[in-house]
């Protein structure tokens, strides 16, 4: 995994939890709007809208760079439209990034051992 791919995954991961929080807060604000005089829906709607657009842009970038299959890309998109899905996406993206880093480290170690073995 190159640095641009790792950065794309990190950006998507970093926006997924705030997007989920904003979605949940928007739902709470919607209920409060209907049951009280409190109306924060325009503000929370705008915040959630910006975060959702960022999520989609970062999702497209990550999909392009990681070459996910359609099933995995669809999963990450579906998680963005579920109220708490961003939390699950963040957890899965963190695990995916850790697995990718481990694979890179293992590949470098194999390469170094092969180089040392050939030089001996």
Beta strands, then each sheet from edge to edge (+ up, - down):
end
